């Protein structure tokens, strides 16, 4: 392997997509695909074992979603950069992925040269966003008022309001306790609070959980 070769791990639940990406990078100089995974859980395990420079991560996968995988990679402190490559560019997909620690977010219809450039940038730790995602994020930053909670954060908060523990929340939502804690941290930041009780109180006050 050449000294400047960027190593890649592809995480996608569609074999055709994985084969296409592997072939695309095999045809270009400076890249090496070191592994493939069909879901987020397998992707985290392979990333820990193979130590790639960049992980190409799909978001919606039947065996374990991309956002939870990104959060787990971040929690573990692995050096790999995560470039989301998906067909979805809605707020409910984009923002949680970036909040979880993704370096970049690209749509699957991006031209191959744009994908190659994005992977190189991600390997260097630079943020890469598709134009549609970038404009949405800029609009969100400029929007007045507090940042809204994501759908998953609202799910977590509803369970917190019922007195559910972190371990129980993890079991109900099929995520790790570490991911629950990450969601809670984001919830506290967005609501401007420091603990569970205050988060629930503010959420009721703002109508996020309905009115008390």
C-alpha positions as CSV (number, residue, x, y, z in Angstrom):
1,X,0.0,0.0,0.0
2,X,1.4,3.4,-1.0
3,X,2.2,5.8,1.8
4,X,-0.5,8.3,0.9
5,X,-3.2,5.7,0.3
6,X,-6.5,6.5,2.1
7,X,-8.0,3.3,3.6
8,X,-11.8,2.9,3.6
9,X,-14.5,0.9,5.3
10,X,-17.9,0.8,3.5
11,X,-21.0,0.4,5.7
12,X,-24.2,-0.2,3.8
13,X,-26.9,-2.8,3.9
14,X,-27.2,-3.1,0.1
15,X,-24.6,-5.5,-1.4
16,X,-25.0,-3.8,-4.8
17,X,-24.1,-0.5,-3.3
18,X,-21.1,-1.9,-1.5
19,X,-19.9,-3.6,-4.7
20,X,-20.4,-0.4,-6.7
21,X,-18.4,1.7,-4.2
22,X,-15.6,-0.9,-3.9
23,X,-15.3,-1.0,-7.7
24,X,-15.3,2.8,-8.0
25,X,-12.5,3.2,-5.4
26,X,-10.5,0.3,-6.8
27,X,-10.4,2.1,-10.2
28,X,-9.0,5.3,-8.7
29,X,-5.5,5.8,-7.4
30,X,-4.9,6.6,-3.7
31,X,-7.7,4.6,-2.2
32,X,-8.0,1.1,-0.7
33,X,-11.2,-0.5,0.6
34,X,-10.1,-2.6,3.6
35,X,-13.5,-3.9,4.6
36,X,-17.3,-3.9,4.2
37,X,-20.1,-4.1,6.7
38,X,-23.9,-4.5,6.3
39,X,-25.0,-2.7,9.4
40,X,-23.9,-0.2,12.0
41,X,-23.0,-2.7,14.7
42,X,-20.7,-4.7,12.3
43,X,-19.3,-1.4,11.0
44,X,-18.2,-0.3,14.5
45,X,-16.6,-3.7,15.2
46,X,-14.7,-3.6,11.8
47,X,-13.6,0.0,12.3
48,X,-12.1,-0.9,15.7
49,X,-10.3,-3.9,14.2
50,X,-9.2,-2.5,10.8
51,X,-8.5,1.1,11.8
52,X,-9.5,2.7,8.4
53,X,-8.9,6.4,7.7
54,X,-12.5,7.0,6.5
55,X,-15.8,5.1,7.1
56,X,-18.4,5.6,4.4
57,X,-21.6,5.2,6.4
58,X,-25.2,4.7,5.3
59,X,-27.8,5.8,7.8
60,X,-30.9,3.6,7.5
61,X,-29.9,0.0,7.8
62,X,-32.0,-2.9,9.1
63,X,-29.3,-4.4,11.3
64,X,-28.2,-1.3,13.1
65,X,-28.5,2.4,12.1
66,X,-25.8,4.8,11.1
67,X,-26.4,7.5,13.6
68,X,-26.0,5.1,16.6
69,X,-22.9,3.7,14.9
70,X,-21.4,7.1,14.5
71,X,-22.1,8.0,18.1
72,X,-20.4,4.7,19.2
73,X,-17.3,5.4,17.0
74,X,-17.1,8.9,18.6
75,X,-17.6,7.5,22.1
76,X,-14.7,5.0,21.5
77,X,-12.4,7.7,20.3
78,X,-11.5,5.9,17.1
79,X,-9.4,8.0,14.8
80,X,-11.4,7.2,11.6
81,X,-13.5,10.0,10.1
82,X,-17.1,9.2,9.2
83,X,-18.5,10.4,5.8
84,X,-22.2,9.8,5.6
85,X,-23.3,8.6,2.2
86,X,-27.1,8.3,2.0
87,X,-30.1,9.0,-0.1
88,X,-31.7,11.0,2.7
89,X,-31.2,14.7,3.3
90,X,-34.1,15.5,5.8
91,X,-33.4,17.3,9.1
92,X,-34.3,14.2,11.0
93,X,-31.4,12.3,9.3
94,X,-28.9,15.1,8.7
95,X,-28.7,16.8,12.1
96,X,-28.5,13.7,14.3
97,X,-25.7,12.3,12.1
98,X,-23.6,15.4,12.3
99,X,-24.3,15.8,16.0
100,X,-23.2,12.3,16.6
101,X,-19.8,13.1,15.1
102,X,-19.9,12.7,11.3
103,X,-17.2,14.6,9.5
104,X,-19.2,15.0,6.3
105,X,-22.6,14.3,4.7
106,X,-23.0,13.4,1.0
107,X,-25.9,12.1,-1.0
108,X,-25.5,8.9,-3.1
109,X,-26.3,10.8,-6.3
110,X,-23.0,12.8,-5.9
111,X,-20.7,12.5,-9.0
112,X,-17.7,10.2,-8.4
113,X,-15.2,13.0,-8.5
114,X,-17.1,14.8,-5.8
115,X,-17.1,11.6,-3.7
116,X,-13.4,11.2,-4.1
117,X,-12.8,14.8,-3.2
118,X,-15.1,14.4,-0.1
119,X,-13.2,11.3,1.1
120,X,-9.9,13.0,0.8
121,X,-11.2,16.0,2.7
122,X,-12.7,13.8,5.4
123,X,-9.4,11.9,5.8
124,X,-7.9,15.3,6.5
125,X,-10.6,16.1,9.1
126,X,-12.3,18.7,6.9
127,X,-16.1,19.0,6.9
128,X,-17.8,18.1,3.6
129,X,-21.5,18.7,3.1
130,X,-23.7,18.3,0.0
131,X,-25.1,21.7,-1.1
132,X,-28.7,20.7,-0.1
133,X,-27.5,19.7,3.4
134,X,-25.3,22.8,3.8
135,X,-28.1,25.2,2.9
136,X,-30.4,23.4,5.4
137,X,-27.9,23.6,8.2
138,X,-27.3,27.3,7.5
139,X,-31.0,28.0,7.6
140,X,-31.2,26.1,10.9
141,X,-28.4,28.1,12.4
142,X,-30.0,31.4,11.3
143,X,-33.4,30.4,12.5
144,X,-34.6,32.3,15.6
145,X,-35.3,30.5,18.9
146,X,-33.9,27.3,20.3
147,X,-32.8,24.4,18.3
148,X,-35.6,21.8,18.1
149,X,-35.1,18.2,19.4
150,X,-34.6,15.5,16.9
151,X,-37.2,12.7,16.7
152,X,-35.0,10.3,18.6
153,X,-34.3,12.9,21.3
154,X,-38.0,13.4,21.7
155,X,-38.4,9.6,22.1
156,X,-35.7,9.6,24.8
157,X,-37.3,12.5,26.6
158,X,-40.7,11.0,26.6
159,X,-39.3,7.9,28.2
160,X,-37.4,10.0,30.7
161,X,-40.7,11.7,31.6
162,X,-42.1,8.3,32.5
163,X,-39.3,7.7,34.9
164,X,-37.5,5.2,32.7
165,X,-33.8,4.6,33.5
166,X,-31.0,4.9,30.9
167,X,-30.6,1.1,30.8
168,X,-34.4,0.7,30.2
169,X,-34.4,3.4,27.5
170,X,-31.5,1.6,25.8
171,X,-33.5,-1.6,25.8
172,X,-36.7,0.0,24.5
173,X,-35.0,1.9,21.7
174,X,-32.4,-0.9,20.9
175,X,-29.4,1.4,21.4
176,X,-26.5,1.4,23.8
177,X,-26.6,3.2,27.2
178,X,-23.7,5.4,25.9
179,X,-25.9,6.5,23.0
180,X,-28.7,7.3,25.5
181,X,-26.3,9.5,27.5
182,X,-25.2,11.2,24.3
183,X,-28.9,12.0,23.4
184,X,-29.4,13.3,26.9
185,X,-26.4,15.6,26.7
186,X,-27.8,17.0,23.4
187,X,-31.3,17.4,25.0
188,X,-29.8,19.3,28.0
189,X,-27.9,21.6,25.7
190,X,-30.8,22.4,23.5
191,X,-33.2,23.0,26.4
192,X,-30.6,24.9,28.4
193,X,-30.9,22.6,31.5
194,X,-28.6,20.5,33.5
195,X,-30.6,17.4,34.6
196,X,-33.5,15.1,33.8
197,X,-36.1,16.7,35.9
198,X,-35.4,20.2,34.5
199,X,-35.4,18.8,31.0
200,X,-38.9,17.3,31.5
201,X,-40.2,20.5,33.1
202,X,-39.0,22.7,30.3
203,X,-40.2,20.2,27.7
204,X,-43.7,20.3,29.1
205,X,-43.6,24.1,29.4
206,X,-42.6,24.4,25.7
207,X,-45.2,21.9,24.6
208,X,-42.6,19.4,23.4
209,X,-44.2,16.7,25.5
210,X,-47.7,18.2,25.5
211,X,-49.0,20.3,28.3
212,X,-48.7,19.2,31.9
